Amino acid sequence: MKITKTAITNTFVFIVLYLSVIIGFILNEDSAGGAIQDYSFHLGVREFFLNDTLYGLKNYLETKAVHSPIFIIFLKYLLFLGEDLGRLVFLNFCVLIVFLFFICLKKIYNVNTTFLFLVSNFFLLSPYFRSSAIWPGDENLALIFFICSIYFYNSFFKKKDDSGKLISIFFNVFFLALAAYFRPVYALFSFFYFYQLILKNFNLNFLLFYIVVNLILSFPAFYYVFYMKVTFFFNSVGSFNFINSFSLTYTVLLFYLIPFLIFVEKKLIFTKFNITSLSFSILITLIVIFLFNYNTASGGGIFYMAQKIFFSGNYFYGLIFFISFIYVNNFLEIKKTDNLILIITLLFFELDNYFYMETYDPLFLICLFLLFNTNLINSYMRQINLKKIIFLYTYLISFYFIKVSKLYFL
């Protein structure tokens, strides 16, 4: 069997990045800044489940935990192998996301597979993904199941017969349900899937099947939360500040769009906006400037942290939000209903008083490549080349080192 240069390139890049995560494991890396703390807390909650899982489920509110008890049960059995071995097994399971993402890209884009695989390795450059892999967290598990749901979402449109479409609907709902059982907020993506799979392709049989499967798979969660009244996440949701979350989300999305906007034609970057759009953007920005009051010591995203360090007041932040609001809406093409639903979904992903960039890293890039329907990403992928990938890697590595420098040297 002939080994091609493509295979050698892909294997080399993957091994180098994979080994960097293994080194991080050995050195107890926490480039996210809170993974060890979260993991330690989860270990304490796990003790609550060791003797009797059913008792732990019934009395989960006593733990003061806001993460899903399903993850704690998973952690209980994972670490029966021994803590270090269990963590190593989990890390290698997380790395599978590179290959799952690559498979999804191949299903959508008919371009050079070398470039597709190189793009797929971006997960291993994310400080948040790395930290959650090294210190087991529910974030990566939810992402893996979410990508599986996207695979079957895209499979739906490739099927010619109704039986094939029904199978795709079932596995789409099944894997999204798994993602939501580990991180309940992922259930919000069901609105997007419902619009795309059911409303846009209306078929009464599909509708009934979709409803029945969702009801069956969601019943244990509804029973647990609303009948048994184990409302483990209600307190955090109650402190949700929409202006904070709304504006911070836009600034974070702009940050992750920059590596793609760099390659957009200059005439598109400096597109003239109509007076209605510009006036609306200014109005929203003024509201944000006067009502924004994120007072939590941690989190906020990279642009908010720059605001805290270098500026007083909310005016610099207001400028960044104004730019973000215009360009995110423009290049994510929110005039398309499916894109608008996705943006709204992401805006509600931070439902508590805290805002962490890791919520959207690497989630937003997954959505950008696999779910958003935009000229920006379609053009980027049609004309993808090594220069674009190197810039994406450099951008993400730079952010990684900024995070590490802030945590360990500042």
C-alpha positions as CSV (number, residue, x, y, z in Angstrom):
1,M,0.0,0.0,0.0
2,K,1.5,3.4,-1.1
3,I,1.7,6.0,1.6
4,T,1.0,9.4,0.2
5,K,2.4,12.8,1.2
6,T,-1.1,13.7,2.2
7,A,-1.3,10.9,4.8
8,I,2.2,11.7,6.1
9,T,1.3,15.4,6.5
10,N,-2.0,14.7,8.3
11,T,-0.4,12.1,10.5
12,F,2.5,14.3,11.4
13,V,0.3,17.3,12.4
14,F,-2.1,15.2,14.3
15,I,0.6,13.4,16.3
16,V,2.4,16.6,17.2
17,L,-0.8,18.2,18.5
18,Y,-1.9,15.0,20.2
19,L,1.5,14.7,21.9
20,S,1.1,18.3,23.1
21,V,-2.1,17.3,24.8
22,I,-0.4,14.3,26.4
23,I,2.4,16.6,27.6
24,G,-0.3,18.8,29.0
25,F,-1.7,15.8,30.8
26,I,1.7,15.0,32.3
27,L,2.2,18.6,33.4
28,N,-1.3,19.0,34.8
29,E,-2.1,21.7,32.3
30,D,-5.1,23.9,33.0
31,S,-4.9,26.6,30.2
32,A,-8.6,27.3,30.6
33,G,-8.0,28.5,34.2
34,G,-10.8,26.8,36.0
35,A,-10.8,23.1,34.9
36,I,-8.9,21.8,37.9
37,Q,-11.2,23.6,40.2
38,D,-14.3,22.3,38.5
39,Y,-12.9,18.8,38.4
40,S,-12.0,18.9,42.1
41,F,-15.6,20.0,42.9
42,H,-17.0,17.2,40.7
43,L,-14.8,14.7,42.6
44,G,-16.5,15.8,45.8
45,V,-20.0,15.4,44.3
46,R,-18.9,12.0,43.0
47,E,-18.4,10.9,46.5
48,F,-22.1,11.5,47.1
49,F,-22.9,8.9,44.4
50,L,-20.3,6.2,45.3
51,N,-22.5,4.1,47.6
52,D,-25.9,4.5,46.1
53,T,-26.5,6.2,42.7
54,L,-30.2,6.4,43.2
55,Y,-29.7,8.1,46.6
56,G,-27.4,10.6,44.9
57,L,-30.0,11.3,42.2
58,K,-32.8,11.9,44.7
59,N,-30.8,14.1,46.9
60,Y,-28.7,15.9,44.3
61,L,-29.7,19.4,45.4
62,E,-27.7,18.8,48.6
63,T,-24.4,18.9,46.6
64,K,-25.1,22.5,45.5
65,A,-23.9,21.3,42.0
66,V,-25.3,23.0,38.9
67,H,-23.8,20.5,36.4
68,S,-25.8,17.5,35.2
69,P,-25.9,14.5,37.6
70,I,-25.6,12.3,34.5
71,F,-22.0,13.6,34.2
72,I,-21.3,12.8,37.8
73,I,-22.5,9.2,37.3
74,F,-20.3,9.0,34.2
75,L,-17.4,10.2,36.3
76,K,-18.2,7.7,39.1
77,Y,-17.6,4.8,36.7
78,L,-14.8,6.3,34.7
79,L,-12.6,6.7,37.7
80,F,-13.2,3.2,38.9
81,L,-10.2,2.4,36.6
82,G,-8.1,4.6,38.9
83,E,-8.0,8.3,38.7
84,D,-5.0,8.8,36.4
85,L,-6.0,5.9,34.1
86,G,-9.6,7.1,34.0
87,R,-8.5,10.6,33.0
88,L,-6.2,9.3,30.3
89,V,-9.0,7.2,28.9
90,F,-11.2,10.2,28.9
91,L,-8.6,12.3,27.2
92,N,-8.2,9.8,24.3
93,F,-12.0,9.6,24.0
94,C,-12.2,13.4,23.6
95,V,-9.5,13.3,20.9
96,L,-12.0,11.3,18.7
97,I,-13.8,14.6,18.1
98,V,-11.1,15.5,15.5
99,F,-12.1,12.5,13.4
100,L,-15.8,13.0,13.9
101,F,-15.5,16.6,12.8
102,F,-13.5,15.6,9.8
103,I,-16.2,13.1,8.8
104,C,-18.8,15.9,9.0
105,L,-16.7,18.3,7.0
106,K,-16.3,15.6,4.2
107,K,-20.0,15.2,4.1
108,I,-20.5,18.9,3.4
109,Y,-17.5,20.2,1.5
110,N,-16.1,18.7,-1.6
111,V,-12.5,20.0,-1.2
112,N,-9.0,18.6,-0.6
113,T,-9.3,16.1,2.3
114,T,-5.8,17.1,3.5
115,F,-7.0,20.6,4.2
116,L,-10.2,19.3,5.8
117,F,-8.3,17.2,8.2
118,L,-5.8,20.0,9.1
119,V,-8.8,22.2,9.8
120,S,-10.3,19.5,12.1
121,N,-7.2,19.6,14.3
122,F,-8.1,23.0,15.6
123,F,-9.7,21.4,18.6
124,L,-6.3,20.4,19.9
125,L,-5.3,24.1,19.9
126,S,-8.2,25.2,22.1
127,P,-7.2,25.9,25.8
128,Y,-10.7,25.1,26.8
129,F,-11.0,21.8,24.9
130,R,-7.6,20.7,26.1
131,S,-8.3,21.5,29.7
132,S,-11.7,19.8,29.7
133,A,-10.0,16.7,28.1
134,I,-7.2,16.6,30.7
135,W,-9.5,17.3,33.7
136,P,-12.7,15.5,32.7
137,G,-15.6,17.9,32.2
138,D,-19.0,17.6,30.7
139,E,-18.2,20.2,28.0
140,N,-16.3,17.8,25.7
141,L,-18.8,15.0,26.1
142,A,-21.6,17.3,25.0
143,L,-19.6,18.5,22.1
144,I,-18.9,15.0,20.9
145,F,-22.6,14.0,21.0
146,F,-23.6,17.3,19.4
147,I,-21.3,16.7,16.4
148,C,-22.8,13.2,16.1
149,S,-26.3,14.9,15.9
150,I,-25.0,17.3,13.2
151,Y,-23.8,14.3,11.2
152,F,-27.2,12.8,11.1
153,Y,-28.8,16.2,10.5
154,N,-26.7,16.5,7.3
155,S,-27.4,12.9,6.5
156,F,-31.1,13.7,6.4
157,F,-30.6,15.9,3.3
158,K,-28.6,13.2,1.5
159,K,-31.3,10.6,1.9
160,K,-33.7,10.0,-1.0
161,D,-36.3,7.8,0.7
162,D,-38.5,8.5,3.7
163,S,-37.2,5.5,5.7
164,G,-33.7,6.8,5.4
165,K,-34.8,10.3,6.5
166,L,-36.6,8.9,9.5
167,I,-33.5,7.0,10.6
168,S,-31.5,10.2,10.3
169,I,-34.1,12.1,12.3
170,F,-34.0,9.4,15.1
171,F,-30.2,9.5,15.5
172,N,-30.2,13.3,15.2
173,V,-32.6,13.6,18.1
174,F,-30.9,10.7,20.0
175,F,-27.5,12.3,20.0
176,L,-28.8,15.8,20.7
177,A,-30.6,14.3,23.7
178,L,-27.3,12.7,24.9
179,A,-25.6,16.1,24.6
180,A,-28.4,17.7,26.6
181,Y,-28.3,15.1,29.3
182,F,-24.7,16.1,29.9
183,R,-25.2,19.8,29.4
184,P,-29.0,20.7,29.4
185,V,-28.5,23.9,27.5
186,Y,-27.8,21.9,24.3
187,A,-31.5,21.2,24.1
188,L,-31.9,24.7,22.7
189,F,-30.5,23.4,19.4
190,S,-33.7,21.4,19.0
191,F,-35.4,24.6,17.8
192,F,-33.0,24.8,14.9
193,Y,-33.3,21.2,14.0
194,F,-37.1,21.3,14.2
195,Y,-37.2,24.2,11.8
196,Q,-34.7,22.7,9.3
197,L,-35.8,19.1,9.4
198,I,-39.6,19.4,10.0
199,L,-40.9,22.9,9.1
200,K,-38.9,23.5,6.0
201,N,-39.5,19.9,4.8
202,F,-43.0,19.4,6.1
203,N,-44.2,15.9,6.2
204,L,-46.8,14.8,8.7
205,N,-45.1,11.5,9.3
206,F,-41.8,13.2,10.0
207,L,-43.5,15.7,12.4
208,L,-45.3,12.9,14.4
209,F,-42.1,10.8,14.5
210,Y,-40.0,13.8,15.6
211,I,-42.4,14.6,18.4
212,V,-42.8,11.1,19.7
213,V,-39.0,10.4,19.7
214,N,-38.4,13.7,21.5
215,L,-41.1,13.0,24.1
216,I,-39.7,9.6,24.9
217,L,-36.1,10.7,25.2
218,S,-36.8,13.8,27.2
219,F,-39.3,12.1,29.6
220,P,-36.7,11.1,32.2
221,A,-35.3,14.6,32.3
222,F,-38.8,16.2,32.7
223,Y,-39.7,13.6,35.3
224,Y,-36.5,14.3,37.3
225,V,-36.7,18.1,37.2
226,F,-40.4,18.8,37.3
227,Y,-41.9,15.8,39.1
228,M,-39.1,15.0,41.5
229,K,-38.3,18.7,41.6
230,V,-34.5,18.2,41.5
231,T,-34.0,21.7,39.9
232,F,-30.3,21.7,40.1
233,F,-29.8,24.5,37.5
234,F,-32.7,26.8,38.4
235,N,-30.8,29.1,40.8
236,S,-28.2,29.9,38.2
237,V,-30.8,30.6,35.5
238,G,-32.6,33.0,37.8
239,S,-29.6,35.4,37.8
240,F,-29.4,35.7,34.0
241,N,-28.7,39.2,32.8
242,F,-29.7,39.4,29.1
243,I,-27.8,42.6,28.2
244,N,-24.6,41.2,29.6
245,S,-24.9,37.9,27.9
246,F,-26.2,39.4,24.7
247,S,-23.3,41.9,24.3
248,L,-20.5,39.6,25.5
249,T,-21.7,36.8,23.1
250,Y,-21.4,39.2,20.1
251,T,-17.9,40.3,21.1
252,V,-16.8,36.6,21.5
253,L,-18.3,35.6,18.2
254,L,-16.4,38.5,16.5
255,F,-13.2,37.2,18.0
256,Y,-13.6,33.8,16.4
257,L,-14.7,35.2,13.1
258,I,-11.5,37.3,12.7
259,P,-9.4,34.4,11.1
260,F,-12.1,34.2,8.4
261,L,-12.7,37.9,7.9
262,I,-9.0,38.5,7.2
263,F,-9.5,36.7,3.9
264,V,-12.7,38.5,2.9
265,E,-12.4,40.9,0.0
266,K,-11.8,44.4,1.2
267,K,-14.8,45.8,-0.6
268,L,-17.0,43.4,1.5
269,I,-15.3,44.5,4.8
270,F,-16.1,48.1,4.0
271,T,-19.5,47.5,2.7
272,K,-21.8,50.5,3.1
273,F,-24.7,49.8,5.5
274,N,-28.1,51.2,5.0
275,I,-29.3,54.0,7.3
276,T,-31.9,51.8,9.0
277,S,-29.4,49.1,9.9
278,L,-26.8,51.6,11.1
279,S,-29.3,53.5,13.2
280,F,-30.5,50.3,14.8
281,S,-27.0,49.2,15.6
282,I,-26.2,52.6,17.2
283,L,-29.4,52.3,19.3
284,I,-28.6,48.8,20.5
285,T,-25.0,49.9,21.3
286,L,-26.2,52.9,23.4
287,I,-28.5,50.5,25.4
288,V,-25.5,48.2,26.0
289,I,-23.2,51.1,27.1
290,F,-25.7,52.3,29.7
291,L,-27.1,49.0,30.9
292,F,-24.0,46.7,30.8
293,N,-23.0,45.9,34.3
294,Y,-20.9,42.7,34.3
295,N,-19.4,42.9,37.8
296,T,-18.1,39.3,38.2
297,A,-14.4,39.0,38.8
298,S,-13.9,36.1,36.3
299,G,-14.9,35.6,32.7
300,G,-16.2,38.1,30.2
301,G,-14.2,37.1,27.2
302,I,-11.0,38.5,25.7
303,F,-12.3,42.0,24.6
304,Y,-14.0,42.5,28.0
305,M,-10.7,41.7,29.7
306,A,-8.9,44.2,27.5
307,Q,-11.5,46.8,28.5
308,K,-10.9,46.1,32.2
309,I,-7.2,46.3,31.9
310,F,-6.7,49.3,29.7
311,F,-9.9,51.4,29.9
312,S,-12.4,52.8,32.4
313,G,-16.1,53.1,31.7
314,N,-17.9,51.1,29.1
315,Y,-17.1,53.2,26.0
316,F,-14.3,51.0,24.6
317,Y,-16.5,48.0,25.2
318,G,-19.3,49.8,23.5
319,L,-17.2,50.4,20.4
320,I,-16.1,46.7,20.3
321,F,-19.8,45.7,20.7
322,F,-20.8,48.1,17.9
323,I,-18.3,46.6,15.5
324,S,-19.2,43.1,16.6
325,F,-22.9,43.6,16.2
326,I,-22.5,44.9,12.7
327,Y,-20.0,42.4,11.4
328,V,-21.4,39.3,13.1
329,N,-24.9,40.0,11.9
330,N,-23.6,40.8,8.4
331,F,-21.3,37.9,7.8
332,L,-23.4,35.4,9.6
333,E,-26.3,36.6,7.4
334,I,-29.0,36.8,10.0
335,K,-31.6,37.7,7.4
336,K,-31.7,33.9,6.7
337,T,-34.1,32.4,9.2
338,D,-31.9,29.3,9.9
339,N,-28.9,31.5,10.7
340,L,-31.1,33.8,12.9
341,I,-32.3,30.8,14.9
342,L,-28.7,29.7,15.4
343,I,-27.6,33.2,16.6
344,I,-30.6,33.4,19.0
345,T,-29.7,29.9,20.3
346,L,-26.1,30.9,21.0
347,L,-27.2,34.1,22.7
348,F,-29.1,32.0,25.3
349,F,-26.2,29.7,26.0
350,E,-25.0,31.6,29.0
351,L,-28.0,31.6,31.2
352,D,-26.4,32.5,34.5
353,N,-24.7,35.4,36.1
354,Y,-21.3,34.3,34.7
355,F,-20.0,34.6,31.2
356,Y,-17.2,32.3,30.1
357,M,-15.5,32.3,26.7
358,E,-15.2,28.5,26.9
359,T,-18.9,28.2,26.3
360,Y,-18.3,29.2,22.7
361,D,-14.8,27.6,22.3
362,P,-14.9,25.4,20.3
363,L,-18.7,25.3,20.0
364,F,-19.0,28.4,17.7
365,L,-16.4,27.1,15.2
366,I,-18.3,23.8,15.0
367,C,-21.5,25.7,14.2
368,L,-19.7,28.0,11.8
369,F,-18.3,25.1,9.7
370,L,-21.2,22.7,10.0
371,L,-24.5,24.6,10.6
372,F,-24.3,28.2,9.5
373,N,-25.2,28.8,5.9
374,T,-23.0,31.8,4.9
375,N,-21.1,33.1,1.9
376,L,-18.2,33.8,4.3
377,I,-17.5,30.2,5.3
378,N,-18.6,28.7,1.9
379,S,-16.1,30.9,0.1
380,Y,-13.4,30.2,2.7
381,M,-13.8,26.5,2.2
382,R,-14.0,26.6,-1.6
383,Q,-10.8,28.5,-1.7
384,I,-9.1,26.9,1.2
385,N,-5.3,26.6,1.1
386,L,-2.3,26.1,3.3
387,K,-2.0,29.8,3.9
388,K,-5.5,30.1,5.4
389,I,-4.9,27.1,7.6
390,I,-1.6,28.3,8.9
391,F,-3.2,31.7,9.8
392,L,-6.0,29.9,11.6
393,Y,-3.5,27.8,13.5
394,T,-1.3,30.9,14.3
395,Y,-4.4,32.8,15.5
396,L,-5.6,30.0,17.8
397,I,-2.1,29.2,19.1
398,S,-1.6,32.9,19.9
399,F,-4.8,32.9,21.9
400,Y,-3.6,29.8,23.7
401,F,-0.4,31.4,24.7
402,I,-2.2,34.6,25.8
403,K,-4.3,32.4,28.1
404,V,-1.3,30.5,29.4
405,S,0.7,33.8,30.0
406,K,-2.2,35.4,31.8
407,L,-2.6,32.3,34.1
408,Y,1.0,31.4,34.8
409,F,3.0,34.6,34.3
410,L,0.7,37.5,35.1
